[in-house]
Structure formats: C-alpha cells, structure tokens
Amino acid sequence: MATSPRVRAPELRGRRWLNTGGTDLTLPDLRGKIVILDFWTFCCINCLHVLDELRPLEEKYGDTLVVIGVHSPKFEHERDPDALAAAVERYGVAHPVLDDAEMAVWQQYAAKAWPTLNVIDPEGYVVASMAGEGHAEGLSRLLDELIATHEAKGTLHRGDGPYVPPAEPETALRFPGKAIVLDGGNLLVSDSARHSVVELAPDGETVLRRIGSAERGRSDGPAEVARFAEPQGLCRLPEHAAEVAGYDIVVADTVNHMLRGVRLATGEVITVAGTGRQWRSTVDDHAHDALAADLSSPWDLAWYDDRVIVAMAGIHQLWWFDPIKRTVGVYAGTTVEALRDGPLPDVWMAQPSGLSTSADGRRLWVADSETSALRFVSDGVLSTAVGQGLFDFGHVDGPAEQALFQHPLGVGALPDGSVLVADTYNGAVRRFDPETGTVSTVASGLAEPSDVVLTPDGEVLVVESAGHRLSRLAPGALSAAGASTIAGSRHRTERPPTDLAAGELSLEVIFEPPPGQKLDESFGPSTRLEVSASPPELLLDGAGVGTELSRRLVLNDRVGSGVLQVVAQAATCDAEAEHAACHLSRQDWGVPVRITPDGVRRLPLILRGLDG
C-alpha cells in the first residue's frame, strides 16, 4: 500500500444508532478494535452486495473487527427513521448502524459514492478507503496485516463488539417481496426476510405451506430442508414448458445469485440457473449453459418472448432464461447504470426490479427502480413511459412527461392495457394509462408496496412489504372516480458537477491491486475501460471500449453539461500461491460534468483505493 500521512478518523455523530441496544457509540468506545465504516443507502443494490461481502469477514474476525453501517440516504423515503429500521431488519444487518440522515458523517469522510468503505485501525486512524463492491479479498488481507501489527504493538483488544440483536418479530410473513396467483386462487409469495416461499389461501392470510427451511442458505431438496437467501420474483411456467423442464415455478433467489425451480406437487426445490457466484465479467451476446453462468441479484421474473425474462438488478440489465434449452443470456442493457432508450440490447437501465407482461403478450413492463421510471419493451425496443433519470423523483400525477415516481419495485399489467405501479418509496399504487398518457394515484398510505397482483376475479392484491402482509385495493379504486391526482413534491438528488474544459481531456482510472495480488494477464489484457456519455453529443471522441485504463476524450463545447458514464474493471490473481485465486474489480461511475472555460483537463477516478 502507498504510504501517506496518518489521518485521525472523524467522530461518528448522527440522528440515532440502531442495533446497539439503545447505546450511542463513539470512536473512543471502539479503541483497540479494527473498524470498517460501510457508507450505504438501502435502495442501492451495490450496497446490498457489500452487506453480503462483509458477512464472512464479520464471522471470521468477530473478536477484532467491528463493522458499522453509516446510512447516508439518497431518496427522501430513506430519511424516514422507521423505514431505515425496517431495512436494517429486512436485509439482516448484524452490526451497529448509524442513522446519518443529514449526511454529516458522509461529508466528514469525503465519501463520493454508494457504497464506500473506510477502515479505521485500533488507534483511531483511517488507514484505507475504497468505493464500490468486490473488496472482500483485499479487506481480508488488510485485516490480517492490521491484526499482526497491532497485536505486536499491544494496541489490539480482542473480545465481543457492540452489536445487540433486535427482538425477533412474530408475523406470518416478514418483508414479502413478490406474489403470483396459482390455479384455484391460492397465492405464492416470496417471504424474503424468512428466506422461503409461502403458499397462502385465497384470503391472502392463511398459510398453507412453506417451501424452504426459513433459514438463510443455499441448498436444494424437499420443501422443509431447501434453503434460499432473500428470494424475490416468481414466475409460473406455461404448461408446455413446465412439462419439459420438470418444475412449475421459477424463483429469483436474489442474494444467492441463482434461479431455483419449484415442483408444486411436492414442494421440491432445484437449482436451474446460476453458479452462486456474483457476475463480474464482460457483456456478450452468447447463450450460456444456465448452471455454469454467474448471475447478479435477480429481482423479478416474467414470461415474455417465449422465455423467462429476468430483472438482473445487480448489473442493470434484463436477461433471458430458457427452461427448455437450459440456457441464459443478456436480453437488454449494457451494465451502464443510467436511462437510455432504443433497440435492444444497447440500452441503459438502473436496477430493474419489477416485470409484468401485458395481457396480449406484446409488451413487457419494467419498474426501473433507481431511475424511478416505468419502462417497457415492445418489438425489440426499450422505451420510457414515465421517468426522467437517476436523480429525479417525487410523487406527481398528471401527464407522463411531468409525472414522477420514487423508487418503484413492482408493476402489474391490467387487461385494459394500462399498468399499475407499486410506487414503493411513495407508499402508493399508481396507474399509467397509455391511451391518455397520464398517471394517477389509486391507493396511498401503504407500507412499501413491492408488487401488485391481479386475481382471476378482478381484484388487485398489493404486497405491502414493510407491512408484512398482502392487502386488497378497495372496490372501485381502479375507476376514474376512485383515482386521485396528486401534485406532490419534486425531488432531485444533487451531486456537484465536475467542471471540465471543452476539448481534450485526460481520463485516468487509477488502480492498485490489493495486498498480495497482481494484475492477471494469463487470459489476455487484465483491464477494461468503457466510456459513454449522456447526452451522447457531449463526447466528440473517446467513447467505446478499450483495454487501457487511461483515455483521451474530446468534449463538445456546444454541450453545456451532462454525465460521463465510465465502467472500469481489472483482473488480478494471488501473487504468491501455488493455486492462485483470481479476482475481478469493477466500478461504474456516472460523473456529472459541466463544461466551463476554467475547467480542468484531467479526470482521475479510483477503481480500487487502498490508501494507507
């Protein structure tokens, strides 16, 4: 690691602490421990990935390491203390969390991206900082170094940390995610926080059976022993496909990065796609053996275009899965996190989390949660019906070009061609009518609705995830008289733009392999850089894909501002090992820029920083 002056860690002060039994922590309380500050926000899929990367480290280094989640919100809903408490439980966060509602700690530590990790040594100094995900291996090596150093100095104190687990709640469901209707009217619900799939009677309350042991894990087998990890989307296969495939239901096993098959007659669970490893590769247009392919946080599923379409939230894409040929591939998206329409697959998405096929099968509706957008696929083209971009959100009805959602997670197509949107962070169900091009609110005051389901008799069920229940919309809610028009608040998450000069610009992605690793050239170039812009006219030269981590760009002086989209990755392997393990570091930046006469001509970005 490069050496630099030792920096004393700023104090931790926020609105309140969670998972500490009511105790407010201070850095002096943590002297003698290694501390990892995890700056996160609960809407962010990359932050959720990091939570899972940290779990093995917390277990391995439990007597020397304290992880503290610093929750610095993006969306307005994430500032709600009750919503944060629910998210901490929902995602099984087993360490103290500081509610940094005003982002004061975020600013003190100069965080610029979700997620960001800071490592503090037992003497209270910041010794490393890194943005993005994929740092578990580097962190493990760093922790080993710090333990050896401070044990020798006598500054390391082993023992229990300050985490105090909350009381176990008692409800039939816990943070249900998605639901579908089965033959006969029964309901199948993903019981996400209990890591299982539950069959309910038509009343939406009576539990008939549970598929999965209700313990986090990854194993196939009979219903009572199979394990999932925070499952979400469900898809009933058509009869002809189910007969050939040998199972009836496909489950998006989100945190396991897998698709699982369920045989309804027996409840038996089998793995049908995914290796269990998170996708960290390059985009291609090939079909892959489903069981040999890495996936990334599949969040929802729908039968469309004679295949299962997968909302691959973790890499901002849609994939397809063919249960008959047992293959998977990319359907839409480049992994760039942004909003851009056009012919498939060369489009941009941002954490797609909800899918629903229109009654005539011609249109696939998509809840693109991080752009707060409702989008649709039709005739091989992705279009945006409602939504303006990554940082624009609110609760505004009316003409589609002015309407706003706030992080919607679910959609449900209706027989008349309109679509319902589970507008999650607004606590509402909204309706978009393509005929009139307008948005209305049909229900509000809901607890983080994450899906909407139409029953055979025309009722609409809402999965109220944070309410741990399914509820029915009132009769008449879908009529014109039952809907309302809300002109609520508009919000924009502001990130200060980087002032750049027009003309030539040097883009430099700085990468330093973690301790004990080296760049891996055994299968070709070890690095990859992809650059694009929104609007595209911002870049006169330099867009595209290459293998060097530096690039000459030319910026258009006629475009005043925009966003540079940069995706960089680097492959490394263990430097001194007989059977060296390989690792892939990847980061996606959306850099707001402003073209000014006195702007800089060099843009450095850190792919993986281990500053210490």
N, C-alpha and C positions, 0 to 999 in steps of 0.2 A: 504494500500500500504506500501511496505517496505520503510524505510527512508534511504537516502544516501546524501552525500554532494551535495549542490546545484551547478549545472553546468551552467555557462553562455553560452547562445546559440551563436555559431559562426555566423559571419556576412554572409549575402547572396550576393554572387558575382558570376555572370555568364556572358554568352555571350550577352544576352538581356532579356528583360521582354516582356511578352505578356499579353493582357487583362488589361493593366493599362493606356491606352491612351497615351503611349509613356513615362511614368514616370518610372524611376528606383527607386525601393523601397529599404529601409534599415530597419534593425530591430528597430533602434530608431524611425522611422516613425510609427512603429506598437506598440509602448509602450501604455499600457492601454488596449490592446486587447489580447484575447487568440488566439494563432496562432497554426494551425496544418500544419506541413510540410508533404506533401504527395510525397514521392520519388517514381516515376513511370517511365515507359517507354511504349510507345504506342503500342508495339507489344504484351504486356503481358496481357492475359485475366484476371488474378487475379487483375492487376492494374485497369482494366476497371470495374471489380466488385466493387473495392473500390471507384471509382468515383461515382458509383450509391449509395453506402452506405453513402457517405458523403453528398449527395444532401439533405436528410431530416434534417441533422444537420445544414447545411448552412441556410436552411429556418427557422428552429426553433430558432437558436442562432444568427440570422443575425446581430443584433446590438452589439454583444460582440465577435463574432468569425470571424477570417479571415483564410480561407484555402488558402495555397499557394502550387501549384504543382511545385515540383522540378523535371524537366525532365532530367533524367540521362540515356543515351541511351545504349542499348545492341547492336543492329545491326548498321552497318555502315550507312545505309539509314536513321536511326533515328537521326543521327547527322546533317542532312540537315535542315537548319532553315525553309525552305519553307514546308518541309514535316511535321515538328513539328507544324507549324502554321495551316496546313490543319488538322492534327489530333486533335488539340485543338477545332477547329470548328466541325469536324466530330462527336466527342463524347460529344459535348455540355458542354464543361468545362467552368463553370460560375464562375471562380475565377482566380486571377493572376497566371501566370506560369513563372517560371524562367528557362531559357534555360541553363542547366548545362552540356554543350556539352563535356567538358573535365573532368566531374565527380569530380570537385574540392569540391563542397559542399557535395556531396555523401561521399567523403573521410573524410571531416571535421566532419561530423556527424556519422562516422563509420557505415554507412549503409552496410549491407551484403546481402540483398535480395530485390527483387522487389515483391510486394510493401513494403515499410517501412514507418511508421508514427511516427513523433516526435511532441510532444505537448510542446509549449512554453508558460509560464504564462505571465501575463501582465507586470511583472517586467523584462522579458527577460531571464528567466531561463528555461532550459529544465526540464520538470517535468515528462515526460513519453515517452517511446519508445516501439513500437510494430511492428512486422513483420507479413506479411500475411494479410488475409481478415477476415471478421466476427467480427470486433471490434466496430460496431456502438453502441451497447448497453453499453459496457464498457466506450466508449468515452462520451456518453451522461451523464452517472453518474459522470464521472470525470469532465466534463464541469460544471455540477451543483455545484460540490464541489468548483471548482475554482472560479466560479461566486460569490458564497456566501462568500468565504474567501476574495477575493479582493474587493468586494463591501464594506465589513466591514472595510477593510484597507484603502479604498479610492483610490485604485490603478487601479480600473476598469473604463474605459471610454466607455460609450455607444455611438453609432452613426454609420453612414454609413462606409463601408470599402472601400478599394482602387480599387475594381473591376470596370472596364469600359468595357461595352459590345462592341464587334466589330460591324461594319455596316452589315446589313442584305444583303446577296448576291442575285442576280437575275439571276437564271438559271432554266431551266425546271426541271432538276434533281439535286439533291445535294448528293454527295457521294453514288451513286448507288452501290449495293453490288453484286447481282446475277441476272441472267436473264434466261428465258426459252422461247421457241418458241411455240405459240399456233396454233391451226388449222387455216389455211388460211394465215399464215405467220405473224400475229401480234405477238408482243413481250410483255412479262410480266416481269417487272423489280422491284426489291425491291429498293425503293428510301429511303435509310436508314436514312439519316440525316433529311429527312422530314417525317419520321415515317409513311410511306404509301407504297402501291404497285401501280405501274403505268402501264397501258396498252398503248403501243406505236404502231403506224402503222409500216408496214414492213421497212420503211425507217430508223427506229431507232431514229427518232427525233420528229415526230408529236404525241403529247399527245392526246389519245382518251378518256381516263377517268382515274380518280384517285380513288383508293379504300383505304379509310382511311381519316381522317379529316386533316392530316398533322400536328397534334399536338401530342406530346408525351403523352401516356396514355395507358389504358388497358380496352377496352370495346368492346362488340360485337354489332352487329346491321347492319343497312343499310350502304352502301359504304361511304356515306357522313358524318356519325357520328362515325363509328367504329374507334378505336384507336390502334396503335401499338407503340412499342418502339424499334427503330433501327432494323427493320426486315432485315434478310439476305436471307437465302436459300429458294428456291421454288421447288416444286415437283408436276408435273401433275400426278394424279392417273390414272391407267388404267381404261378403261370404265366400266368394271365389278365391280371394287372396288368403283368407284365414284358413281355408281348407288345405291349400298347398303349403302355407307357411307352418301350420301346426299350432297356431295360437291365435287368439281373438283380439287382444288388446296390446297396443304398443304404449309403453310408459317412458316418458322422458325422465331418466334418473339423473337429475341435474348435477349434483355435486360429484357423483361417480363418473360423470362424462360418458354416459352409456345410454343405450336404448335397451329396454327389457321387454320381453314378451310375457303375457299372462294368458293361461288357458282358463277360461271362465268356468268350465265344468268342474275343474279340480282346484283352481287357485294356484297351480304350479307356476313358478317364475323361471324364465330362462333368459340369458343374455343374448341379444340378437344383433347388437352393433356396439362398437367401441372397445378399446383395449383397457379402459380405466385410466389411461394417461391423458393428460390435457393436451390438446392440439397446440403444437409450436413448430409449424412447418411453413411451407410456401403454398400458395394457391395454385391449383391446376384444374384442368377440365376433364380429368380422367375419372372413370369409375373405379372404386376400390373395394376390395373384399371387406364387407361390413365389420367383421370381427377383428380385422387387422388395422382398422382405421382409428386414429385418435380423434376424439370429439372435444367440444369445449362448451360446457354448460348448456346443453339442450334444454329449452324452457317450455316450448309448446309444440304441438303436432297437429297436422290436418291432412286428410286425404284429398289430394288435388293433382290433376295431371297424371292420373293413374299411378300415383306413388304417395308415400308418406312424405310430406314436406316438414322439415324440422327448423324451428326458430332457434338458430345456433347463437344464443345471446352472447356467449363468451367471446366471439370473434366477429360479431356484427354482420352475420350472413344468414341466408337460408340455405339449407342443404336438402337433398332428397335421399330417401331410403327406399329401396325396392325389396320388400319382404319375400318376394318370389325368387329373384335372382340373388338375393342376399348381398347386395352391393350398396354403396353410398357414394355421394359426390356433391360438389358445390352446385347450388341452384341459382343463387343471386348474391351479389356483394363481393367486394374485393378485400375485406377486413379493415378498410379505412372507416373510421367512426365519424360519420357526418351524414348529411342529407343531400343526395343527388339522384334524380330520376333518370330513366332511359331504358334502352333494351337490356335484357338480362344477358350475361351476369354482371356487366360492367356498371354497377350502381353502388351507391354508398348507403349504409344503414347504420343504426346506432342502437344496439341491444334489442333486437326484435324479441318480443315476449308473449305475443298473443296472435293466434291464427284462427281463421274461420272461413270456410268455403261457402260461396253463395249457393242458393237453392238450385240454380240451374247449372252449377259446377263450372261456370265460366270465369269466375273472379275469386281470387284469394285475398281476403282482407288481412292486414297486418297491423298490429299495435307496435309501433316502433318507439319504445318507451323513452329512451334518452333524448330523442328529438321531440318528444311529446306530440307525436304525429300519428295520424291514421293514414295508412298507405294501402295500395292494392296492386296485385299482379293480374294482368289480363293480356292475352295474346302475346306473351313473351316480353311485356314491358312493365316496369315498375313505375307507378305514379303516386303522387301525394294528394290525398283528398283534403286533409286538414293538417296544418303544422308548418312551422317556419324555420326551425333549426335547433341546434343543440342547446341554446341558451335562452330560448323564448318560450314562456309557458304562462298559464293562468287559467281562469275559469270564465270564458267569454263565449256566449252563444251568438247565433246570427249567421251571416254569410260565411261560407267556408274559408274564404281568403282572410277573414278577420278573426275567426274563432280560434280558441286556444284550449288545449288540454294540459294536464300536469301529470306526467309520467304514467300513462295508461298501460296496463298489463294484460288486458283481455278484450276480445271482440266477439261478437255473436251476430252472424248474418240472419236477417229475417226474410220470410217468404216474399215480402213485397219489394225486395231489392234494397231496402235500407239496412243499416247496420247499427247495432248497439255497441257502445264502447264502455268498458269498465275503466272509468277515469280515476285511477287508484288514489293518487295523492290529493285529488279534489273530493274524495269520498262521494262520488256521484256515478250515475249511469247516464250517459249521453247518447243521443241518437243523431246519426248523419243520414240525411235523405238526398241521394244523388239526383233525384228528379228536380228538387228545388235548390240543391246546393247549399243547404242550411243545416246548422247544428242546433239542437235543443237539449234541455236537461229534463229527463223523465223521472229521476229519483236523486235525492241528495241525503246527506246526513248518514251515509253508510261508512262502515269501518274497513277502509282499504279494500274495496271490491277488486278482485283479481280475475274474475271470469263471469260471463253471463251465458246461460244455457236456456234454450227454448225446448219446452216439453211437448210431447205429441198432442196434448190438448190445448196448446197455445199459451200456456203460462210461461213467464220468464223467471228463472231462478238466478239469484245473484250469489256468487261465492264471496262472502264478507270475510276476508282472510284474517284481519285483525280482530274481528268479532267472533271468530272460531265457529262459524255457522253458515248455513245456507238460508237465504230468505227469499220471499216471493215479492215481485213487484205488485203493487195494488192494481186491481182490475181497472182498466181504463187508462193506465199510465202511458200506454203507447198511442193513445188517441191524441188528436190535436188539442183537445180540451185538457188532456191530462199532462201535457208537456208545458214547460215554462221556458222563458227566455231570460237568461242571466247575463248581465253586463258587469261581470266581476272585475277583479284586479288583474292587471297585466304585470308580469314579472320578467326580468331579464337578468341572468347571472352574468355580471360584468367581469371580464378579465382584462386587465390593462394591456393594450396592444403594444407590440414591439415596433418602435419607429425604425424603418429601414429606408435607405436611399434608393431611388429608382436606378435602373441599370444593373450593373454586375454586382452580385452578392456571393460571398463565400459561405456555403453551408457546411458546417463541420460537426459530425456526430462523434463525440468523444467516448471511447470505450476502453475500459481497463478490466482485463479478466480478474475474477475473484482470486483470492489467495489459493495457491495450489492448482490453478488451472492455466491453460494456454489455448490460443486460437487453434482450431482444428481444421487443417487443410486436407485431411485424408480423403474426403469425398468432393473435392473441388473448393472453390472460394468459400471462406469462412464467414464472410459478411455480405449483407444485402441492404440496399437502400432504395426506397420507393418514395418519390416526391410527386405531389399533385397540388392543385390549388382550387379554391372556391372564392370568386368565380374563376373558371379556367383561364380567362383573359389576363389574370394577374401575372401569370408566368409566360414570358415570351420565349424562354429557353430553360432547359434543365429538368423538365418533367420526365417521368418514366422510371424505369428500374435499372439498377446497376449494382456492381459488387464492391465499389469503393464507398467508404463512409464519409467522403467529402465530395462536394458537388459545386460546380459553378452554375449559379442561377442568374437569369436576367429578368428583372422586374419591370412591369409596364408602368410608365409614368402617367398614363391616362386612366389608370385604375387606382382610386384613392385609398382603398382598404380591402381587406379580405382575410382569408385564412389559408396558411400554408399547411398542407397535410403531409406529414413525414412519418414513414414507417421504417424502422431500422431493426436489424437483427444480427446477432453474432453467435457463431457456434464455437464452443470451447470443449476441451476434454481435460481430464485429470492429468497433471503434468508428470507425476511420478507414481504410476500404478501399473501393475502387470496387466490387469484387465481394466483399462481406463474407462470410466463412465463418461458419456457425452451429455452436454447441456446446451440449451438454446436460450439466449436472452433476447427479448423482443420488447419494443416500446412503440406506441402510436401517439404522435403529438398532433394536436390541432392548434397551430400557433396564430393567434390574431395579430395581424400586422397593419401598420399604417404607413403609407408612402409619404415621406416628408423630405424637404431639401437637406436638412441636417441629420437625417437618419444614418444609422451605421451600415457598413457594408460587410459585416461578418456576423453570422448567426451560429453560435455554438450550442449544441444540445448534448446532454449527458445520457447515454444509453444505460449505463450502469455505473453509478458513482460509489466507490468505496473510499471516501475521503477520510483520512485519519492521520 
